[in-house]
Structures are given as C-alpha cells and as structure tokens.
Amino acid sequence: MSTEKNSGFTAEEIGAMKERAAELKADKGRGANKKAKGLEDLLQKVADMSQPDRGMAERIHVIVTENAPELEAKTWYGMPAYARDGKVLVFFQPGEKFGARYATLGFQDTASLDEGQLWPTSWAMTGIGRAEEEQIAALVRRAVG
C-alpha cells in the first residue's frame, strides 16, 4: 500500500494507532461504566486471538487479576493492558499483532521495576508454564509497588 511506504509505518502499526484512537474516543463516553467496559474490551480482544497468543493472554489475565486486583483491565493500542490511575502499567502484545515470532509481556515506566541503572521492561514469550507463571506473578507484584 502506498500509504504505508510514504508514512514509514507498517499496516500493523497504522492499525494499532487506529485502535488507540478508537479506544480514546470510546473512553470519553463511558462514564461510570468505564471499568466494566474496559474489562469487556480486554476479554473480547483475548477471545479474538489465535493460539498460542490467546492461551498466554488468558493466563496473564488471571495472574494479573490475582496478584494486582487494584489494576484496571483495558485495551491499549488494541492489546490487553492493566492500568493504575488511568496509566498503563503492564501489557501483553500478541506475537500475531505485529507478525513477530513471539509475544511480549511489557511494563511501562510507571512500573516499579527499577534495579540500578539498567533493568528489563519487556519479556519475549512463546508459552507459559508453572515457572513462568511464578515469574510473571512476582514481576506484577513488584511492578505495582
């Protein structure tokens, strides 16, 4: 598509930006239903994913809600995300979203993961076993402070 070449963005990136614009527009009219609608949007995005992304997103949702129930479920650029005070703290980027060979679990700068002058803020994922569940739970608990 000529728009992609001229803009410097891939079709997937343009799609994510359009999803974010739609999310911001939808949030304005939600009022008291914002939290419930955010959860509904997140669960629908997860349900629409292909495997193995869907399975990982489902496990992450359970891990985050069990370990940080104070976080608000929502979508962010069309991806499952969890926010505090309206700011995304942790998100799941399915590999299929940008044609990557792995999914990504990421944390924004609001996460309390600081460790010296250099620390990771995202992890590549191809699956979630028991060890990964424990690691993700520990990261989420640490991230919320």
C-alpha positions in Angstrom: 0.0 0.0 0.0 1.5 3.4 -1.0 0.3 5.0 2.3 2.5 2.6 4.3 5.6 3.4 2.3 5.1 7.1 2.4 4.2 7.2 6.1 7.0 5.0 7.3 4.6 2.9 9.3 3.6 -0.7 8.6 0.0 -1.7 8.1 0.1 -3.3 11.6 1.4 -0.1 13.2 -1.2 2.0 11.4 -3.9 -0.5 12.6 -2.6 -0.2 16.2 -2.8 3.6 16.1 -6.3 3.5 14.7 -7.3 1.1 17.6 -5.8 3.5 20.1 -7.7 6.5 18.7 -10.9 4.4 18.9 -10.1 3.5 22.5 -9.6 7.1 23.5 -12.9 8.1 21.8 -14.8 5.3 23.4 -13.4 6.1 26.9 -14.8 9.6 26.8 -18.4 8.4 26.7 -18.2 5.6 29.2 -18.6 7.4 32.4 -19.3 5.1 35.4 -19.2 2.0 33.0 -15.6 2.7 32.1 -14.1 -0.1 34.3 -16.6 -2.7 33.3 -16.4 -1.8 29.6 -12.6 -1.9 29.7 -12.7 -5.4 31.1 -15.2 -6.4 28.4 -13.0 -4.9 25.7 -9.9 -6.8 27.0 -11.7 -10.1 27.2 -13.0 -9.7 23.7 -9.5 -8.9 22.4 -8.2 -12.1 24.1 -11.1 -14.2 22.7 -10.3 -12.9 19.2 -6.6 -14.0 19.4 -5.3 -17.2 17.8 -3.3 -19.7 19.8 -0.8 -19.7 21.3 -1.3 -15.9 22.0 -4.8 -16.5 23.4 -3.7 -19.0 25.9 -0.9 -16.8 27.1 -3.2 -13.8 27.3 -5.7 -15.8 29.3 -3.0 -16.9 31.8 -1.6 -13.4 32.1 -5.1 -12.0 32.8 -5.6 -14.5 35.7 -2.1 -13.8 37.0 -2.5 -10.0 36.9 -6.0 -10.0 38.4 -5.0 -12.4 41.2 -1.7 -10.5 42.1 -2.8 -6.9 41.4 -6.6 -6.7 41.7 -6.3 -2.9 42.0 -5.3 -2.6 38.4 -7.9 -1.8 35.8 -8.3 -4.0 32.8 -8.4 -2.2 29.4 -7.1 -2.3 25.9 -4.2 -0.2 24.8 -3.4 0.0 21.1 -5.7 -3.0 20.8 -3.7 -5.1 23.2 -4.7 -6.3 26.7 -3.4 -3.9 29.3 -3.7 -3.2 33.0 -3.6 0.4 34.4 -3.4 2.3 37.6 -4.9 5.8 37.8 -5.5 5.6 34.0 -1.9 4.9 33.2 -0.9 1.5 31.7 1.4 -0.4 34.0 1.6 -3.8 32.2 0.5 -5.0 28.8 0.5 -8.1 26.6 1.5 -7.8 23.0 0.4 -10.9 21.0 3.0 -12.1 18.5 0.4 -12.1 15.8 -0.3 -8.4 16.2 3.0 -7.3 14.5 3.9 -10.6 12.9 6.6 -11.4 15.5 7.7 -14.9 16.3 7.0 -14.4 20.0 4.5 -12.5 22.2 5.7 -9.8 24.6 4.9 -9.1 28.2 5.8 -5.4 28.8 5.8 -2.9 31.6 5.6 0.9 31.2 7.7 3.4 33.1 5.1 3.6 35.9 6.1 0.1 36.9 8.3 -0.2 40.0 10.9 -2.5 38.4 13.9 -0.1 38.7 17.1 -2.0 39.6 20.2 0.1 39.4 20.8 1.9 36.2 19.7 -0.9 33.8 16.7 -3.2 34.0 14.4 -5.1 31.7 10.9 -3.8 30.9 9.7 -6.5 28.5 10.0 -10.2 28.1 9.6 -12.4 24.9 7.2 -15.2 25.4 6.4 -18.4 23.5 4.5 -20.1 26.2 3.7 -20.0 29.9 4.5 -22.9 32.2 4.4 -23.0 36.0 7.9 -21.4 36.3 6.8 -18.5 34.0 3.6 -18.0 35.9 5.5 -17.6 39.1 8.0 -15.2 37.5 5.2 -13.1 36.0 3.3 -13.0 39.3 6.4 -11.8 41.0 7.0 -9.1 38.4 3.4 -7.9 38.6 3.6 -7.7 42.4 6.9 -5.8 42.2 5.6 -3.5 39.4 2.6 -2.3 41.5 5.0 -1.5 44.4 
